[in-house]
């Protein structure tokens, strides 16, 4: 079946950068939209960024100009480059793709210290 595995999370100081990866198996990333969501404890999951098969992107207002979503077709992996991180970015980050239903990875924890 389809499997998504996020990685790249960790602890970073405010103003720092992280690159999250979403390694896919059982599907081809280039043929489907991919999105990144995040969820902080006690809060609803929110959309962070979306990339379509044609390369169009969409970002939450809170991350626009700081985050960049991309994919590497050769590696069958999606990415979320996060720059100028803020404490408000602290959350578990998940990637998702749609094939008949939505598939989700386990998530990777991002913690930004003030």
DRENDREN-702150 format. One record per atom (N, C-alpha, C, O, CB): residue in three letters; x, y, z. Coordinates in steps of 0.001 Angstrom, whole numbers, padded with zeros to 6 digits, always signed. Glycine has a CB too. Example, Ala and Ser with C-alpha at 12.3 -4.5 7.8 and 13.67 -1.06 7.14 Angstrom:
BEGIN
ALA+013190-005690+007800 ALA+012300-004500+007800 ALA+013200-003300+007800 ALA+014236-003319+008465 ALA+011308-004473+009046 SER+012850-002250+007080 SER+013670-001060+007140 SER+012900+000030+007870 SER+013409+001138+008039 SER+014084-000598+005725 
//
This chain:
BEGIN
UNK+000831-001205+000000 UNK+000000+000000+000000 UNK+000864+001253+000000 UNK+002087+001195+000124 UNK-000939+000007+001213 UNK+000193+002376-000142 UNK+000866+003659-000112 UNK+001408+003906+001284 UNK+000727+003669+002281 UNK-000083+004792-000541 UNK+002637+004384+001341 UNK+003242+004743+002609 UNK+003990+006054+002464 UNK+004721+006256+001495 UNK+004180+003634+003102 UNK+003808+006935+003419 UNK+004497+008206+003473 UNK+005259+008277+004783 UNK+004712+007971+005842 UNK+003508+009391+003332 UNK+006515+008679+004715 UNK+007353+008764+005899 UNK+007988+010143+005950 UNK+008802+010496+005096 UNK+008436+007654+005902 UNK+007611+010919+006959 UNK+008190+012241+007146 UNK+009474+012142+007958 UNK+009627+011259+008801 UNK+007189+013180+007837 UNK+010379+013051+007692 UNK+011613+013138+008455 UNK+012144+014561+008351 UNK+011662+015361+007550 UNK+012663+012107+007949 UNK+013133+014860+009162 UNK+013782+016161+009112 UNK+013400+017105+010220 UNK+013965+018194+010329 UNK+013489+016798+007837 UNK+012451+016713+011048 UNK+012066+017562+012158 UNK+013128+017569+013233 UNK+014057+016762+013218 UNK+010746+017112+012734 UNK+012979+018491+014167 UNK+013922+018597+015252 UNK+013755+019897+015991 UNK+012757+020601+015839 UNK+015324+018466+014745 UNK+014756+020202+016797 UNK+014769+021419+017596 UNK+015650+022458+016919 UNK+016792+022179+016552 UNK+015264+021132+019034 UNK+015111+023647+016761 UNK+015849+024723+016120 UNK+015511+026034+016811 UNK+014402+026208+017317 UNK+015527+024796+014606 UNK+016454+026940+016831 UNK+016216+028247+017412 UNK+015424+029131+016463 UNK+015461+028949+015246 UNK+017530+028912+017775 UNK+014714+030081+017031 UNK+013978+031034+016213 UNK+014909+031679+015201 UNK+016032+032067+015523 UNK+013312+032105+017090 UNK+014425+031785+013983 UNK+015226+032321+012897 UNK+015978+031275+012109 UNK+016542+031576+011057 UNK+016183+033298+013429 UNK+015993+030054+012600 UNK+016696+028975+011931 UNK+015880+028340+010830 UNK+014778+028788+010514 UNK+017092+027937+012919 UNK+016442+027276+010241 UNK+015824+026604+009108 UNK+015818+025099+009295 UNK+016684+024540+009968 UNK+016543+026965+007824 UNK+014837+024456+008696 UNK+014750+023011+008621 UNK+014192+022631+007256 UNK+013426+023388+006660 UNK+013870+022440+009767 UNK+014576+021464+006768 UNK+013974+020912+005567 UNK+013339+019582+005907 UNK+014028+018634+006285 UNK+015014+020753+004439 UNK+012027+019511+005773 UNK+011296+018284+006007 UNK+011207+017479+004723 UNK+011082+018041+003635 UNK+009900+018583+006555 UNK+011272+016165+004853 UNK+011159+015266+003712 UNK+009957+014359+003880 UNK+009582+014007+004999 UNK+012437+014435+003544 UNK+009359+013986+002769 UNK+008245+013051+002741 UNK+008559+011995+001698 UNK+008317+012193+000507 UNK+006890+013772+002431 UNK+009100+010876+002150 UNK+009466+009784+001257 UNK+008249+008912+000998 UNK+007616+008422+001933 UNK+010622+008946+001851 UNK+007926+008722-000271 UNK+006736+007979-000651 UNK+007096+006626-001245 UNK+008112+006483-001925 UNK+005909+008780-001640 UNK+006266+005653-000984 UNK+006354+004341-001613 UNK+004946+003878-001951 UNK+003976+004281-001308 UNK+007077+003313-000687 UNK+004844+003031-002964 UNK+003544+002558-003387 UNK+002763+003540-004237 UNK+001615+003271-004591 UNK+002750+002209-002208 UNK+003352+004656-004567 UNK+002752+005653-005431 UNK+003842+006541-005995 UNK+004975+006525-005512 UNK+001702+006484-004675 UNK+003507+007312-007009 UNK+004454+008206-007655 UNK+004079+009640-007330 UNK+002995+010107-007681 UNK+004486+007977-009185 UNK+004976+010325-006664 UNK+004703+011670-006171 UNK+004348+012626-007305 UNK+003490+013492-007136 UNK+005902+012199-005403 UNK+004993+012480-008449 UNK+004797+013412-009549 UNK+003403+013349-010154 UNK+003014+014254-010894 UNK+005808+013150-010612 UNK+002648+012310-009860 UNK+001321+012133-010443 UNK+000193+012581-009527 UNK-000977+012459-009891 UNK+001119+010698-010806 UNK+000517+013093-008353 UNK-000499+013492-007385 UNK-000123+014795-006715 UNK+001054+015123-006568 UNK-000700+012406-006339 UNK-001139+015529-006314 UNK-000902+016687-005458 UNK-000325+016208-004131 UNK-000589+015087-003696 UNK-002214+017500-005234 UNK+000455+017055-003504 UNK+000963+016769-002176 UNK+000786+018004-001311 UNK+000957+019132-001772 UNK+002448+016332-002225 UNK+000443+017777-000062 UNK+000249+018879+000866 UNK+000947+018585+002178 UNK+001139+017429+002556 UNK-001239+019138+001099 UNK+001319+019643+002858 UNK+001844+019570+004212 UNK+000852+020218+005157 UNK+000365+021321+004909 UNK+003231+020250+004313 UNK+000561+019525+006234 UNK-000260+020027+007318 UNK+000563+020023+008595 UNK+001600+019364+008682 UNK-001548+019183+007480 UNK+000086+020765+009581 UNK+000718+020718+010887 UNK-000350+020765+011968 UNK-001447+021284+011760 UNK+001720+021876+011057 UNK-000009+020217+013119 UNK-000936+020192+014232 UNK-000170+020361+015535 UNK+000751+019601+015835 UNK-001747+018886+014241 UNK-000560+021354+016291 UNK-000017+021582+017617 UNK-000960+020983+018652 UNK-002156+020857+018386 UNK+000202+023092+017876 UNK-000453+020610+019825 UNK-001312+020026+020859 UNK-002504+020911+021182 UNK-002352+022111+021410 UNK-000511+019772+022121 UNK-003697+020314+021202 UNK-004900+021047+021528 UNK-005447+021914+020415 UNK-006438+022618+020614 UNK-004648+021880+022690 UNK-004829+021880+019252 UNK-005274+022692+018138 UNK-005648+021811+016954 UNK-005223+020660+016861 UNK-004193+023695+017739 UNK-006444+022366+016055 UNK-006841+021641+014857 UNK-005698+021576+013860 UNK-004831+022449+013822 UNK-008060+022293+014218 UNK-005714+020529+013057 UNK-004733+020410+011992 UNK-004993+021487+010947 UNK-006142+021726+010574 UNK-004777+019001+011354 UNK-003938+022134+010477 UNK-004079+023208+009516 UNK-003200+022975+008300 UNK-002109+022414+008397 UNK-003742+024535+010158 UNK-003693+023412+007162 UNK-002935+023311+005920 UNK-001799+024315+005929 UNK-002000+025492+006229 UNK-003845+023536+004698 UNK-000602+023846+005598 UNK+000577+024691+005538 UNK+000930+025038+004101 UNK+001145+026205+003774 UNK+001751+024009+006216 UNK+000991+024024+003243 UNK+001405+024242+001859 UNK+000879+023129+000981 UNK+000676+022005+001440 UNK+002932+024331+001749 UNK+000659+023443-000277 UNK+000151+022500-001268 UNK+000913+022677-002565 UNK+001207+023802-002970 UNK-001364+022692-001496 UNK+001233+021572-003219 UNK+001796+021618-004560 UNK+000998+020676-005443 UNK+000741+019533-005067 UNK+003307+021240-004556 UNK+000603+021156-006626 UNK-000153+020348-007565 UNK+000788+019642-008526 UNK+001987+019919-008562 UNK-001157+021208-008332 UNK+000221+018719-009310 UNK+001032+017989-010283 UNK+001633+018928-011325 UNK+002685+018634-011892 UNK+000192+016915-010972 UNK+000974+020050-011578 UNK+001470+021021-012542 UNK+002482+021992-011950 UNK+003059+022804-012672 UNK+000325+021788-013117 UNK+002699+021913-010650 UNK+003673+022770-010005 UNK+003116+024006-009335 UNK+003874+024787-008759 UNK+004656+023178-010982 UNK+001809+024203-009395 UNK+001209+025320-008686 UNK+001314+025099-007185 UNK+001202+023969-006710 UNK-000256+025507-009104 UNK+001526+026159-006449 UNK+001683+026066-005001 UNK+000731+027015-004294 UNK+000304+028030-004846 UNK+003125+026368-004596 UNK+000417+026660-003072 UNK-000433+027476-002218 UNK+000092+027371-000801 UNK+000485+026293-000354 UNK-001925+027033-002302 UNK+000099+028497-000091 UNK+000634+028545+001259 UNK-000320+029235+002201 UNK-001056+030144+001817 UNK+001972+029244+001275 UNK-000295+028788+003441 UNK-001004+029516+004474 UNK-000378+030895+004637 UNK+000833+031058+004489 UNK-000983+028741+005808 UNK-001202+031874+004940 UNK-000694+033231+005104 UNK+000413+033302+006153 UNK+001340+034103+006032 UNK-001828+034168+005485 UNK+000315+032475+007166 UNK+001267+032527+008263 UNK+002670+032073+007872 UNK+003632+032386+008574 UNK+000772+031689+009393 UNK+002805+031343+006768 UNK+004110+030826+006365 UNK+004567+031361+005017 UNK+005695+031096+004601 UNK+004073+029325+006320 UNK+003723+032098+004335 UNK+004064+032611+003014 UNK+005314+033478+003084 UNK+005436+034357+003936 UNK+002894+033409+002428 UNK+006234+033211+002172 UNK+007493+033926+002145 UNK+008576+033283+002974 UNK+009746+033644+002846 UNK+007288+035305+002603 UNK+008215+032337+003826 UNK+009178+031646+004679 UNK+009326+030173+004326 UNK+010418+029617+004445 UNK+008771+031779+006121 UNK+008245+029536+003894 UNK+008250+028106+003577 UNK+008159+027910+002069 UNK+007549+028715+001365 UNK+007083+027377+004290 UNK+008768+026836+001582 UNK+008699+026472+000174 UNK+008435+024979+000047 UNK+009169+024164+000607 UNK+010000+026861-000561 UNK+007394+024623-000685 UNK+007082+023225-000934 UNK+007642+022827-002296 UNK+007595+023610-003245 UNK+005549+022974-000868 UNK+008168+021620-002389 UNK+008745+021138-003634 UNK+008734+019617-003649 UNK+008341+018981-002671 UNK+010178+021673-003818 UNK+009161+019046-004750 UNK+009297+017595-004847 UNK+010457+017256-005759 UNK+010830+018037-006635 UNK+007994+016949-005362 UNK+011025+016075-005540 UNK+012094+015535-006364 UNK+011566+014244-006958 UNK+011478+013227-006271 UNK+013419+015301-005540 UNK+011216+014286-008229 UNK+010602+013128-008863 UNK+011545+011922-008902 UNK+011104+010782-008756 UNK+010162+013486-010270 UNK+012835+012172-009098 UNK+013801+011082-009160 UNK+013877+010334-007835 UNK+014085+009121-007813 UNK+015178+011616-009538 UNK+013710+011051-006742 UNK+013751+010444-005417 UNK+012374+010078-004899 UNK+012251+009475-003833 UNK+014421+011373-004448 UNK+011324+010441-005650 UNK+009954+010180-005250 UNK+009687+010717-003842 UNK+009096+010042-002999 UNK+009658+008679-005315 UNK+010136+011933-003619 UNK+010090+012536-002300 UNK+009625+013982-002389 UNK+010031+014722-003285 UNK+011458+012455-001627 UNK+008779+014372-001460 UNK+008365+015755-001332 UNK+009141+016434-000221 UNK+009680+015773+000666 UNK+006865+015847-001070 UNK+009195+017762-000272 UNK+009964+018518+000697 UNK+009188+019744+001144 UNK+008332+020266+000430 UNK+011315+018923+000114 UNK+009513+020179+002338 UNK+009050+021463+002836 UNK+010253+022172+003441 UNK+010731+021800+004513 UNK+007890+021296+003883 UNK+010733+023188+002750 UNK+011838+023995+003247 UNK+011263+025090+004127 UNK+010415+025866+003687 UNK+012679+024594+002079 UNK+011720+025154+005355 UNK+011204+026105+006330 UNK+012335+027019+006771 UNK+013313+026570+007368 UNK+010573+025376+007546 UNK+012193+028287+006477 UNK+013173+029295+006857 UNK+012550+030288+007823 UNK+011328+030372+007947 UNK+013720+030019+005618 UNK+013400+031034+008500 UNK+012949+032056+009441 UNK+011898+031512+010393 UNK+010846+032120+010589 UNK+012395+033258+008691 UNK+012191+030370+010977 UNK+011226+029696+011835 UNK+010913+030517+013079 UNK+011770+031204+013635 UNK+011746+028325+012235 UNK+009669+030420+013488 UNK+009156+031130+014644 UNK+008605+030132+015650 UNK+008229+029026+015263 UNK+008075+032144+014231 UNK+008544+030491+016938 UNK+007974+029570+017925 UNK+006566+029101+017562 UNK+006180+027983+017904 UNK+007948+030230+019281 UNK+005805+029934+016882 UNK+004455+029573+016466 UNK+004430+028451+015436 UNK+003372+027877+015180 UNK+003757+030779+015909 UNK+005572+028129+014842 UNK+005661+027032+013886 UNK+005798+025676+014566 UNK+005755+024648+013890 UNK+006828+027254+012959 UNK+005959+025648+015873 UNK+006107+024401+016606 UNK+004857+023542+016445 UNK+003751+023982+016759 UNK+006384+024676+018093 UNK+005033+022320+015955 UNK+003920+021424+015688 UNK+004464+020110+015152 UNK+005657+019987+014872 UNK+002917+022057+014688 UNK+003581+019131+015014 UNK+003896+017932+014262 UNK+003481+018177+012820 UNK+002345+018567+012551 UNK+003185+016672+014859 UNK+004394+017950+011905 UNK+004152+018202+010492 UNK+003890+016890+009764 UNK+004626+015917+009924 UNK+005343+018941+009859 UNK+002833+016881+008963 UNK+002407+015709+008221 UNK+002340+016024+006734 UNK+001979+017135+006349 UNK+001051+015213+008727 UNK+002684+015056+005904 UNK+002435+015191+004475 UNK+001294+014268+004086 UNK+001034+013266+004752 UNK+003709+014874+003650 UNK+000614+014617+002996 UNK-000526+013832+002550 UNK-000627+013859+001032 UNK-000279+014851+000391 UNK-001821+014354+003182 UNK-001102+012770+000475 UNK-001423+012664-000945 UNK-002786+012020-001075 UNK-003246+011331-000164 UNK-000343+011847-001717 UNK-003441+012247-002222 UNK-004769+011695-002447 UNK-004737+010658-003563 UNK-004377+010974-004697 UNK-005765+012810-002784 UNK-005109+009438-003248 UNK-005352+008371-004206 UNK-006578+007611-003715 UNK-006472+006751-002841 UNK-004098+007422-004362 UNK-007733+007927-004275 UNK-009008+007375-003835 UNK-009361+007886-002438 UNK-010493+008300-002190 UNK-008963+005838-003848 UNK-008400+007855-001542 UNK-008534+008440-000221 UNK-007246+009180+000106 UNK-006265+009086-000633 UNK-008849+007354+000850 UNK-007247+009910+001201 UNK-006049+010619+001626 UNK-005152+009695+002426 UNK-005606+008970+003311 UNK-006412+011858+002450 UNK-003865+009737+002097 UNK-002854+008996+002830 UNK-002001+009965+003624 UNK-001643+011041+003143 UNK-001985+008154+001879 UNK-001682+009568+004846 UNK-000923+010404+005762 UNK+000282+009658+006291 UNK+000243+008443+006486 UNK-001800+010871+006913 UNK+001348+010395+006519 UNK+002494+009845+007205 UNK+002318+009940+008702 UNK+001284+010402+009185 UNK+003757+010550+006778 UNK+003330+009502+009444 UNK+003281+009527+010901 UNK+003551+010907+011481 UNK+003206+011181+012630 UNK+004269+008550+011458 UNK+004157+011758+010700 UNK+004456+013096+011150 UNK+005862+013207+011707 UNK+006455+012221+012144 UNK+003460+013525+012182 UNK+006382+014418+011684 UNK+007686+014701+012258 UNK+007571+015955+013107 UNK+006993+016955+012684 UNK+008770+014867+011154 UNK+008128+015890+014309 UNK+008000+016975+015275 UNK+008964+018103+014951 UNK+010156+017876+014744 UNK+008244+016463+016692 UNK+008440+019314+014909 UNK+009245+020520+014766 UNK+009030+021367+016002 UNK+007896+021698+016347 UNK+008879+021310+013468 UNK+010112+021716+016668 UNK+010048+022548+017857 UNK+010967+023747+017663 UNK+012156+023592+017385 UNK+010440+021744+019128 UNK+010413+024925+017810 UNK+011158+026162+017622 UNK+011232+026881+018958 UNK+010206+027273+019515 UNK+010499+027062+016535 UNK+012422+027052+019463 UNK+012611+027721+020737 UNK+012683+029228+020534 UNK+013145+029709+019499 UNK+013878+027212+021432 UNK+012223+029954+021528 UNK+012232+031404+021454 UNK+013572+031968+021872 UNK+013758+033184+021870 UNK+011134+031983+022314 
//
